[in-house]
Amino acid sequence: MSDAYDTPMPAVAEPPAGHWSPAGRSVAPPGRLYMTGDLRAATGLARTHMDFYLREGIVRPTARTESGYLLFDEAELETLRAVLRWRDEGVGIREIRTRLGRPAD
């Protein structure tokens, strides 16, 4: 049975190699990276909820583009899907932090 959060990712262009810049270095990305809107589209998450998860450190960006856009890898997409399943099951944010090993900042 398919889960609502397992929606296939829409086709998006890969970020250009010269635009991925962790710690000021410009290198080729290690795999597919997604922008915030891509994660929201894949999960059906509202912008305010995505902002909350980012602000609280539940979801963490993998990198930033030179222009400041947040980028996320496949592992972070799967983390977000797990968080949304747990929330549907009634699991609170504190318990989710514990499960992820991501304490409050």
N, C-alpha and C positions, 0 to 999 in steps of 0.2 A: 504494500500500500504506500502510495506516495505522500510525503509530508508537504504541507503548503510552503515550507521554507526550503524545499529542495528544487525550486524552480530553476531551470537551466539559465545560465548567464546569457544575457543578450550579447550579440556580436558587437564588440567594441574594438577600436584600434589600439594596438599596443603603444605605450608611451615611447617616444623616440629615445634611443639609447643615451643621447647627450643631455637629456632633460632630467634624468634620475640622479639625484645628488645627495646621498647620505653623507653627513659630516663634511660637506663642502667638496666631495669628490664627484666627478662625473664619470660614471661607469655604466656598462650595460646592465639592465635589470636581470636578476637571477631567474626569472620566470615571469609568468603573467602577473601583472599588477592591476588593481582595480581602483577607480576613483570612488569617492564617497557616494555619488549618485548611482554608480554601478551596484554597490552593496545594497543600497536602498531599493533599487529596481529588482534585485534578485530575491529580496526578502519581503518586500511590500512594507517596509518600515517607514514611518513618517519622519520627516526631517527633524522635528522636535525630539523624537525618541532617539534618533541616531546621534543628535547633538548631546543628549543626556549620556548615552553610553560612552561617547568620546570624552566628554568632560569628566566623567567619573572613572575613566581608565579601564572600563570593562572591555572596550574595543580599542586597540592601539594601532596607530599607523605604522606601516613597515618602513616608509620613506616619505620624502617630500620632493616635489618637482622644484626646479629652480625658481618658479614663480609662486611657490608656497602651497600648491595643491597637495592634499594628503593622498597617499597611495597605500594600498593594502594588498597583501598576498593571499593566496588560496587558503592558507592556514587561518588567517584572521577572518575570512569569509565563513569558514567552518565554525570558528569560535562564535561568531555572531549568530549563526543558525542554531547552535547549541543553546546559547543564551535565550533566544526566542522560544525554543522548545521548553526550556526550564520555566520561563515566565508563564507560558501557557499552562504548565503543570502547577503553577502557584508558588514556585520557588522565589524567595525574596532576594533582593540585591546583595545583602550580606552573605547569604549562603552561596550565591553565584560567585562572588569574589573569592570565597574559600575554595570552591570547586576549581576555579581557574588559577588559584594561587596568585591573585592580583589584589593585594591589600589596598585600602583607601590611601590616596596620596597625601 
